Structure formats: structure tokens, C-alpha cells
């Protein structure tokens, strides 16, 4: 898994094996952000069921001002934090351990 475009383009992100987390495929993220492109610069972005953070990190990479990551699993949240650190992301984020429903 990798960041597709923007400031963090090409950065590899850690994933998790098993059925608990299903990462958003690169093609789906690319399509999503092609649609969101006109509205993303300076936006606040909410990444529900964030998993490893690939969608929220992509949003930051493409110009979102702030991302709130919501993930209920403590183990998955550890990987999300590692991915943020690997990209050098420390500002403009909020991490919440809670159920998104």
C-alpha cells in the first residue's frame, strides 16, 4: 500500500494481515480523490473506520488542512500512528479511538 499523489507520494504504508482490516485499494482511492480534488485544498476531512489511515493520509497529501481519524481497534490504531510517523505527519490530525457508528 502506498500514497498515490501529493506531498507524500510514493510513501509506503504498513498494512495488517487478516480479515479485521481491508485496505482501500489504490484504484478506488485514486478515483475517490479525482472526484474530491476541487474541494480538498484546505478542507477538513473525516476518515471513519480509518484502519491504517491510507485514505486520510492521502487526503493530507493532496492538500486537506485537517484530518480526523476514527478507529475503534487499539491494535489498528498503533499501525495508523506508525504510518503517520513514517510520513512525518504530526500536525493537522486528530486520532480518536471509538466506534464510528
DSSP file (Angstrom, degrees, kcal/mol; ACC not computed):
  #  RESIDUE AA STRUCTURE BP1 BP2  ACC     N-H-->O    O-->H-N    N-H-->O    O-->H-N    TCO  KAPPA ALPHA  PHI   PSI    X-CA   Y-CA   Z-CA
    1    1 A X              0   0    0      0, 0.0    12,-2.6     0, 0.0     2,-0.3   0.000 360.0 360.0 360.0 140.7    0.0    0.0    0.0
    2    2 A X  B     -A   12   0A   0     10,-0.3     2,-0.4    12,-0.0    10,-0.2  -0.943 360.0 -95.9-146.0 163.1    1.3    3.4   -0.9
    3    3 A X        -     0   0    0      8,-2.0     7,-3.0     5,-0.3     8,-0.1  -0.742  34.9-156.1 -81.7 130.5    0.4    7.1   -1.1
    4    4 A X        -     0   0    0     -2,-0.4     2,-0.3     5,-0.2    -1,-0.1   0.887  58.2  -6.2 -81.8 -41.9   -0.7    7.8   -4.7
    5    5 A X  S    S+     0   0    0      4,-0.1     3,-0.5    53,-0.1    -1,-0.2  -0.930  91.2  37.3-149.9 168.4   -0.2   11.5   -5.1
    6    6 A X  S >  S-     0   0    0     -2,-0.3     3,-1.7     1,-0.2    56,-0.2  -0.456 104.0 -16.1  91.3-157.9    0.7   14.8   -3.5
    7    7 A X  T 3  S+     0   0    0     54,-2.6    -1,-0.2     1,-0.3    55,-0.1   0.807 140.5  37.1 -56.8 -37.2    3.1   15.7   -0.8
    8    8 A X  T >  S+     0   0    0     -3,-0.5     3,-2.2    49,-0.2    -5,-0.3   0.126  83.6 157.8-105.2  19.6    3.7   12.2    0.4
    9    9 A X  T <   +     0   0    0     -3,-1.7    -5,-0.2     1,-0.3     3,-0.1  -0.129  66.3  14.3 -50.3 133.8    3.5   10.5   -3.0
   10   10 A X  T 3  S+     0   0    0     -7,-3.0    -1,-0.3     1,-0.3     2,-0.2   0.292  85.5 142.2  85.9  -9.7    5.2    7.1   -3.1
   11   11 A X    <   -     0   0    0     -3,-2.2    -8,-2.0    -8,-0.1     2,-0.3  -0.455  50.1-128.0 -66.6 133.3    5.5    6.6    0.7
   12   12 A X  B     -A    2   0A   0    -10,-0.2     2,-0.4    -2,-0.2   -10,-0.3  -0.635  21.1-153.7 -82.1 138.6    4.8    3.0    1.7
   13   13 A X        -     0   0    0    -12,-2.6     2,-0.1    -2,-0.3    67,-0.1  -0.912  16.9-116.9-114.4 141.1    2.2    2.4    4.4
   14   14 A X        -     0   0    0     -2,-0.4     2,-0.2    65,-0.2    69,-0.1  -0.435  32.4-164.6 -70.6 148.1    2.1   -0.5    6.7
   15   15 A X        -     0   0    0     -2,-0.1     2,-0.4     8,-0.0    -1,-0.0  -0.664  14.3-121.9-120.8-179.1   -0.9   -2.8    6.5
   16   16 A X        -     0   0    0     -2,-0.2     2,-0.2     2,-0.1     7,-0.2  -0.976  18.6-134.4-125.5 140.8   -2.4   -5.5    8.6
   17   17 A X        +     0   0    0     -2,-0.4     3,-0.2     5,-0.1     2,-0.1  -0.582  62.9  50.8 -89.5 159.3   -3.0   -9.1    7.7
   18   18 A X  S    S-     0   0    0     -2,-0.2     3,-0.4     1,-0.1    -2,-0.1  -0.423  95.1 -72.5 106.4 176.8   -6.2  -10.8    8.5
   19   19 A X  S    S+     0   0    0      1,-0.2    -1,-0.1    -2,-0.1     3,-0.1   0.563 108.9  82.5 -88.6 -10.2   -9.9  -10.1    8.0
   20   20 A X  S    S+     0   0    0     -3,-0.2     2,-0.4     1,-0.2    -1,-0.2   0.818  98.8  35.4 -66.9 -29.9  -10.2   -7.4   10.6
   21   21 A X        -     0   0    0     -3,-0.4     2,-0.6    -5,-0.1    -1,-0.2  -0.989  60.8-173.8-130.2 127.9   -8.9   -4.7    8.2
   22   22 A X        -     0   0    0     -2,-0.4     3,-0.1    -3,-0.1    -3,-0.1  -0.934  26.1-137.3-118.7 106.3   -9.4   -4.5    4.5
   23   23 A X        -     0   0    0     -2,-0.6     2,-0.5    -7,-0.2    28,-0.1  -0.259  23.1-105.9 -64.4 147.8   -7.3   -1.7    3.0
   24   24 A X        -     0   0    0      1,-0.1    -1,-0.1     2,-0.0     5,-0.1  -0.618  44.3-115.1 -71.6 121.5   -8.9    0.6    0.4
   25   25 A X     >  -     0   0    0     -2,-0.5     4,-2.3     1,-0.1     3,-0.3  -0.193  18.0-116.4 -60.4 150.5   -7.4   -0.4   -2.9
   26   26 A X  H  > S+     0   0    0      1,-0.2     4,-2.8     2,-0.2     5,-0.2   0.887 113.8  53.1 -53.7 -44.3   -5.2    2.2   -4.8
   27   27 A X  H  > S+     0   0    0      1,-0.2     4,-2.2     2,-0.2    -1,-0.2   0.891 109.4  48.2 -63.7 -39.0   -7.5    2.4   -7.7
   28   28 A X  H  > S+     0   0    0     -3,-0.3     4,-2.7     2,-0.2    -1,-0.2   0.922 112.7  48.1 -67.2 -43.6  -10.5    3.2   -5.5
   29   29 A X  H  X S+     0   0    0     -4,-2.3     4,-2.6     1,-0.2     5,-0.2   0.910 111.0  51.8 -62.2 -41.3   -8.6    5.8   -3.6
   30   30 A X  H  X S+     0   0    0     -4,-2.8     4,-1.7    -5,-0.2    -2,-0.2   0.927 111.9  45.8 -61.5 -44.8   -7.4    7.4   -6.9
   31   31 A X  H  X S+     0   0    0     -4,-2.2     4,-1.7     2,-0.2    -2,-0.2   0.922 112.4  51.5 -63.2 -44.7  -11.0    7.5   -8.2
   32   32 A X  H  X S+     0   0    0     -4,-2.7     4,-2.1     1,-0.2    -2,-0.2   0.933 112.8  44.3 -58.1 -48.3  -12.3    9.0   -4.9
   33   33 A X  H  X S+     0   0    0     -4,-2.6     4,-1.3     1,-0.2    -1,-0.2   0.744 106.4  59.7 -76.2 -22.0   -9.7   11.7   -4.8
   34   34 A X  H  < S+     0   0    0     -4,-1.7     4,-0.3    -5,-0.2    -1,-0.2   0.875 110.8  43.8 -66.0 -36.5  -10.1   12.6   -8.5
   35   35 A X  H  < S+     0   0    0     -4,-1.7     3,-0.4    -3,-0.2    -2,-0.2   0.898 118.4  43.0 -71.8 -41.7  -13.7   13.3   -7.6
   36   36 A X  H >X S+     0   0    0     -4,-2.1     3,-2.2     1,-0.2     4,-0.9   0.615  84.4 102.0 -81.0 -13.0  -12.8   15.3   -4.4
   37   37 A X  H >X S+     0   0    0     -4,-1.3     3,-0.9     1,-0.3     4,-0.6   0.813  77.8  51.8 -44.4 -48.4   -9.9   17.2   -6.0
   38   38 A X  H 34 S+     0   0    0     -3,-0.4    -1,-0.3    -4,-0.3    -2,-0.1   0.743 118.7  37.2 -65.4 -19.9  -11.8   20.5   -6.4
   39   39 A X  H <4 S+     0   0    0     -3,-2.2    -1,-0.2    -4,-0.1    -2,-0.2   0.438  98.7  79.3-108.7  -0.7  -13.0   20.6   -2.8
   40   40 A X  H X<  +     0   0    0     -3,-0.9     3,-2.5    -4,-0.9    25,-0.3   0.846  59.1 100.8 -84.7 -35.6   -9.9   19.1   -1.0
   41   41 A X  T 3< S-     0   0    0     -4,-0.6    23,-0.2     1,-0.3    22,-0.1  -0.314 105.9  -4.7 -58.3 120.1   -7.5   22.0   -0.7
   42   42 A X  T 3  S+     0   0    0     21,-2.9    -1,-0.3     1,-0.2    22,-0.2   0.510 103.9 140.0  77.1   5.1   -7.7   23.4    2.8
   43   43 A X    <   -     0   0    0     -3,-2.5    22,-2.0    20,-0.2    23,-1.7  -0.314  56.1-121.6 -80.7 161.6  -10.6   21.1    3.7
   44   44 A X  E     -b   66   0B   0     21,-0.2     2,-0.4    20,-0.2    23,-0.2  -0.898  33.6-161.0 -96.8 133.3  -11.3   19.3    6.9
   45   45 A X  E     -b   67   0B   0     21,-2.8    23,-2.5    -2,-0.5     2,-0.6  -0.953  11.2-152.9-125.4 134.8  -11.6   15.5    6.2
   46   46 A X  E     -b   68   0B   0     -2,-0.4     2,-0.8    21,-0.2    23,-0.2  -0.937   5.2-166.6-110.8 117.8  -13.2   12.8    8.3
   47   47 A X  E >   -b   69   0B   0     21,-2.9    23,-2.6    -2,-0.6     3,-0.6  -0.824  12.8-168.6-106.0  92.2  -11.7    9.3    7.9
   48   48 A X  E 3  S+b   70   0B   0     -2,-0.8    23,-0.1     1,-0.3    51,-0.1  -0.552  74.4  13.2 -81.8 146.7  -14.2    6.9    9.6
   49   49 A X  T 3  S-     0   0    0     21,-0.6    -1,-0.3    -2,-0.2    22,-0.2   0.958  86.5-177.4  51.5  52.1  -13.2    3.3   10.2
   50   50 A X    X   +     0   0    0     20,-2.6     3,-2.5    -3,-0.6     4,-0.3   0.704   4.7 176.1 -62.1 -27.1   -9.8    4.7    9.4
   51   51 A X  T 3  S-     0   0    0      1,-0.3    29,-0.2    19,-0.2    -1,-0.2  -0.362  75.1  -5.8  57.0-127.8   -7.9    1.4    9.6
   52   52 A X  T 3  S-     0   0    0     27,-0.1    -1,-0.3    -2,-0.1    31,-0.1   0.506 100.2-113.7 -78.6  -4.1   -4.3    2.0    8.6
   53   53 A X  S <> S+     0   0    0     -3,-2.5     4,-2.9    -4,-0.1     5,-0.3   0.567  70.8 138.6  88.5   9.7   -5.1    5.6    7.7
   54   54 A X  H  > S+     0   0    0     -4,-0.3     4,-1.8     1,-0.2     5,-0.1   0.861  73.0  45.8 -60.3 -37.7   -4.4    5.3    4.0
   55   55 A X  H  > S+     0   0    0     -5,-0.3     4,-2.0     2,-0.2    -1,-0.2   0.942 116.3  44.0 -72.0 -46.6   -7.5    7.4    3.0
   56   56 A X  H  > S+     0   0    0      2,-0.2     4,-2.3     1,-0.2    -2,-0.2   0.887 113.5  50.9 -65.0 -39.2   -6.9   10.2    5.5
   57   57 A X  H  X S+     0   0    0     -4,-2.9     4,-2.6     1,-0.2    -1,-0.2   0.893 109.0  52.1 -65.1 -39.1   -3.1   10.3    4.7
   58   58 A X  H  X S+     0   0    0     -4,-1.8     4,-1.6    -5,-0.3    -2,-0.2   0.901 108.0  52.4 -61.7 -40.5   -4.0   10.6    1.0
   59   59 A X  H  <>S+     0   0    0     -4,-2.0     5,-2.7     2,-0.2    -2,-0.2   0.929 111.4  45.5 -62.0 -45.6   -6.3   13.5    1.9
   60   60 A X  H ><5S+     0   0    0     -4,-2.3     3,-1.6     1,-0.2    -2,-0.2   0.911 110.3  54.8 -62.5 -41.8   -3.5   15.3    3.7
   61   61 A X  H 3<5S+     0   0    0     -4,-2.6   -54,-2.6     1,-0.3    -1,-0.2   0.824 108.9  48.9 -60.1 -32.2   -1.1   14.5    0.9
   62   62 A X  T 3<5S-     0   0    0     -4,-1.6    -1,-0.3   -56,-0.2    -2,-0.2   0.272 133.5 -79.8 -97.8  10.9   -3.4   16.1   -1.5
   63   63 A X  T < 5S+     0   0    0     -3,-1.6   -21,-2.9     1,-0.3    -3,-0.2   0.475  71.8 151.3 114.4   0.7   -4.0   19.3    0.4
   64   64 A X      < -     0   0    0     -5,-2.7    -1,-0.3   -23,-0.2   -20,-0.2  -0.413  37.0-147.3 -62.5 142.2   -6.5   18.7    3.2
   65   65 A X  S    S+     0   0    0    -22,-2.0     2,-0.3   -25,-0.3   -21,-0.2   0.843  76.0  10.7 -79.6 -35.7   -5.9   21.1    6.1
   66   66 A X  E     -b   44   0B   0    -23,-1.7   -21,-2.8     2,-0.0     2,-0.4  -0.999  60.6-165.4-148.9 140.7   -7.0   18.7    8.8
   67   67 A X  E     -bc  45  93B   0     25,-2.5    27,-1.8    -2,-0.3     2,-0.6  -0.998   7.0-157.6-130.1 132.9   -8.0   15.0    9.1
   68   68 A X  E     -bc  46  94B   0    -23,-2.5   -21,-2.9    -2,-0.4     2,-0.5  -0.955  13.2-157.7-106.4 119.8   -9.8   13.3   12.0
   69   69 A X  E     -bc  47  95B   0     25,-3.2    27,-2.8    -2,-0.6     2,-0.5  -0.856   6.2-168.3 -97.9 126.6   -9.1    9.6   12.0
   70   70 A X  E     +bc  48  96B   0    -23,-2.6   -20,-2.6    -2,-0.5   -21,-0.6  -0.971  19.1 153.9-118.8 119.0  -11.7    7.4   13.8
   71   71 A X  E     - c   0  97B   0     25,-2.5    27,-0.5    -2,-0.5    28,-0.1  -0.990  29.6-160.9-145.5 132.2  -10.8    3.8   14.5
   72   72 A X        +     0   0    0     -2,-0.3     2,-0.5    25,-0.3    27,-0.1   0.757  67.8  86.9 -88.1 -24.1  -12.1    1.6   17.3
   73   73 A X     >  -     0   0    0      1,-0.2     4,-2.3    25,-0.1     5,-0.2  -0.654  60.6-157.0 -83.9 121.2   -9.3   -1.1   17.4
   74   74 A X  H  > S+     0   0    0     -2,-0.5     4,-1.4     1,-0.2    -1,-0.2   0.887  95.3  52.6 -60.9 -38.2   -6.4   -0.3   19.6
   75   75 A X  H  > S+     0   0    0      1,-0.2     4,-1.1     2,-0.2    -1,-0.2   0.897 111.4  45.3 -65.4 -40.4   -4.1   -2.6   17.6
   76   76 A X  H  > S+     0   0    0      1,-0.2     4,-2.3     2,-0.2    -1,-0.2   0.865 107.0  59.4 -70.9 -35.9   -5.1   -1.0   14.3
   77   77 A X  H  X S+     0   0    0     -4,-2.3     4,-2.4     1,-0.2    -1,-0.2   0.833  99.5  58.2 -61.6 -32.2   -4.6    2.5   15.8
   78   78 A X  H  X S+     0   0    0     -4,-1.4     4,-2.0     2,-0.2    -1,-0.2   0.926 107.7  45.8 -61.7 -44.9   -1.0    1.5   16.5
   79   79 A X  H  X S+     0   0    0     -4,-1.1     4,-2.4     2,-0.2   -65,-0.2   0.895 110.1  54.4 -66.4 -40.0   -0.4    0.9   12.8
   80   80 A X  H  X S+     0   0    0     -4,-2.3     4,-2.3     1,-0.2    -2,-0.2   0.932 108.8  48.5 -57.9 -46.5   -2.2    4.1   11.9
   81   81 A X  H  X S+     0   0    0     -4,-2.4     4,-2.4     1,-0.2    -1,-0.2   0.893 110.1  51.9 -61.7 -39.9    0.2    6.0   14.2
   82   82 A X  H  X S+     0   0    0     -4,-2.0     4,-2.5     2,-0.2    -1,-0.2   0.895 109.5  49.7 -63.5 -40.1    3.2    4.2   12.7
   83   83 A X  H  X S+     0   0    0     -4,-2.4     4,-1.3     2,-0.2    -2,-0.2   0.894 110.3  49.7 -67.0 -39.9    2.0    5.3    9.2
   84   84 A X  H  <>S+     0   0    0     -4,-2.3     5,-2.9     1,-0.2     4,-0.5   0.928 113.0  47.3 -62.6 -44.1    1.6    8.9   10.2
   85   85 A X  H ><5S+     0   0    0     -4,-2.4     3,-1.1     1,-0.2    -2,-0.2   0.894 107.4  56.2 -64.3 -40.3    5.1    8.9   11.7
   86   86 A X  H 3<5S+     0   0    0     -4,-2.5    -1,-0.2     1,-0.3    -2,-0.2   0.806 111.0  44.8 -62.7 -29.1    6.6    7.2    8.6
   87   87 A X  T 3<5S-     0   0    0     -4,-1.3    -1,-0.3    -3,-0.3    -2,-0.2   0.501 115.4-117.1 -90.7  -5.4    5.2   10.1    6.5
   88   88 A X  T < 5 +     0   0    0     -3,-1.1     2,-0.6    -4,-0.5    -3,-0.2   0.795  61.2 153.5  74.6  28.1    6.3   12.7    9.1
   89   89 A X      < +     0   0    0     -5,-2.9    -1,-0.2    -6,-0.2    -2,-0.1  -0.821   7.6 136.3 -96.4 119.1    2.8   13.8    9.8
   90   90 A X        +     0   0    0     -2,-0.6     2,-0.3     1,-0.2     3,-0.3   0.492  58.3  58.2-133.3 -17.9    2.3   15.3   13.3
   91   91 A X  S    S+     0   0    0      1,-0.2    -1,-0.2     3,-0.0     3,-0.1  -0.826  92.2  34.7-117.7 156.8    0.1   18.3   12.8
   92   92 A X  S    S+     0   0    0     -2,-0.3   -25,-2.5     1,-0.3     2,-0.3   0.691  96.0 104.8  78.6  18.8   -3.3   18.8   11.3
   93   93 A X  E     -c   67   0B   0     -3,-0.3     2,-0.4   -27,-0.2    -1,-0.3  -0.934  46.6-169.7-132.1 155.0   -4.5   15.4   12.6
   94   94 A X  E     -c   68   0B   0    -27,-1.8   -25,-3.2    -2,-0.3     2,-0.5  -0.986  11.5-157.3-138.3 133.9   -6.7   14.1   15.4
   95   95 A X  E     -c   69   0B   0     -2,-0.4     2,-0.5   -27,-0.2   -25,-0.2  -0.953  10.1-174.0-114.4 129.1   -6.9   10.4   16.3
   96   96 A X  E     -c   70   0B   0    -27,-2.8   -25,-2.5    -2,-0.5     2,-1.0  -0.983  17.3-152.0-125.7 126.5  -10.0    9.1   18.1
   97   97 A X  E     +c   71   0B   0     -2,-0.5     2,-0.3   -27,-0.2   -25,-0.3  -0.819  56.6 102.4 -95.4  99.5  -10.3    5.5   19.4
   98   98 A X  S    S-     0   0    0     -2,-1.0     2,-0.2   -27,-0.5   -25,-0.1  -0.976  76.9 -81.4-166.2 165.2  -14.0    5.0   19.2
   99   99 A X        -     0   0    0     -2,-0.3   -28,-0.1   -27,-0.1    -2,-0.0  -0.561  30.2-145.1 -74.8 139.0  -16.7    3.3   17.2
  100  100 A X              0   0    0     -2,-0.2    -1,-0.1     1,-0.2   -52,-0.0   0.609 360.0 360.0 -81.2 -12.3  -17.8    5.2   14.2
  101  101 A X              0   0    0      0, 0.0    -1,-0.2     0, 0.0    -2,-0.0   0.462 360.0 360.0 -88.9 360.0  -21.5    4.1   14.5
